[in-house]
Amino acid sequence: MTDNAVISEYEHVDADIADVVEPKDLSRRLKGRIYQTIEDREGVTLEQAGEIAQAVEARYLETRVDPLDPVGTVSAQSIGEPGTQMTMNTFHYAGVAEIDVTQGLPRLIELVDARKTPDTPMMTVYLDGEYAENRDLAHQVVWNIESTKILALGDISTNVADMVVQVNLNDETLLERWPTYDDEGVVASEIADTIEDALGVKTRREGTLIEFGPESPSYRRLLQLVEELRDIVFKGIEEVSRVVIRKEQNDDGTEEFVLYTEGSAFGDVLSIEGVDASRTTSNNIHEVHKQLGIEAAREAIIDETMNTLKEQGLDDVNIRHLMLVADIMTNDGTIESIGRHGISGSKDSVLARAAFEVTVNHLLDAAIHGEEDDLNGVIENVIVGKPIAIGTGDVDLRMGSLDVQDADANAAPEPSDD
């Protein structure tokens, strides 16, 4: 009987079924999925459970990589060949017509180059509880994320005669973006204080009308104040210029509101009330790494790469190839690019580095520093014409001869008459 401790994490599993599944040559994760499948399909017999486990094990063993398989080369081919069919255009993201996100080959290059900032940073923000179900509450989250600037709050005019800038705030907009807004002018006072701090001017406020001007009469300074005023963020996150809210259907048939942002500030968004931090994502892998760690960054690289291929109809690329690339990029705890400034440029082999880019520089530096090449990898052995130590190239066969005495000693004994 299987020890109950072995299946303690699957308390719903019948012990007899566990006796069938546990001996299989499978990872704990796959065994867990078998138990989950059996639980989901009510009435599975012991014989059927054995068939399921047997089928999973057979499929698992078939997909394992053989020893000495050149997995890196196969992955490069599997990703590179579909890459030649990718377009160079920018597409609308996930049907959100208002937000453009880089897709296709430029996005794939962004990912493998580990660019610090994507050309079109964006976030997919999921909401918690009632915020995901109530549009008004969802809009409150929108206003806490989207950067609110002065042009969204009211009208700006300049009075050249008096050398003042006049800001006439809109009551309806203030009420929409500040649920605590009232007629006492608290929000208008906060806006006036923000202008004073940002521009270094003194303001005068009368109701929703705010006036300020340069210390000394100057038409040029007056225009500068107007331009600087347009850039002040009064609410929300400066990096997020726009948020689109959509109602989407989940796999279980329920509906919820999801926010798509133009611009990314992943760390700031996670702390906002109403945001589901466990599902919210960003297409900036470095922000994900900074906030959630290297394992989350690895998952982000895999997901972003897979989504980019799917957008182009190339989702038949096996995810294991993308997982290998992500592993190589993140295996030292940081995100490294695949290029001469990253993984390819930091290889131990001089010839491998020289074969990638800036050949003369690598060879010259290696000569100056007296570097040696042990010829352990694929590229350097191809260059010098040696067999590569992968696949059949790693099999060492030698032809020799046996002495007659050794041959007689090793011969099979004659059959006995007994």
Buried (B, 14 or more C-beta within 10 A) or exposed (E): EBEEEEBEEBEEBBEEBBBBBBEBEBEEEBBBEBBEBBBEEEEBEEEBBBEBBEEBBEEBEEEEEEEBEBBBEBBBEBBEEBBEEBEEEBBEBBEBEEBBBBBBBBBBBBBBEBBEEBEBBBBBBBBBEEBBBBEEBBBBBBBBBBBBBBEBBBEBEBEEEEBBBBBBBEBEBBBBBBEEBEEEBEBBEEBBEBBBEBBEBEBEBEEBEBBBBBEEEEEEBBBEBBEBBEEBBBBBBEBBEBBBBBEEEEEEEEEBBBBBBBBBBBBBBBEBEBBBBEEBBBBBBBBBBEBBEBEBBBBBBBBBBBBBBEBBEBEEBEBBBBBBBBEBBBEEEEBBBBBBEBBBBEBEBBBBBBBBEEEEEBBEBBEEEEBEBEBEBBBBBBBEEEEBBBEEBEEEEEEEEEEEEEEEEEEEEEEEEE
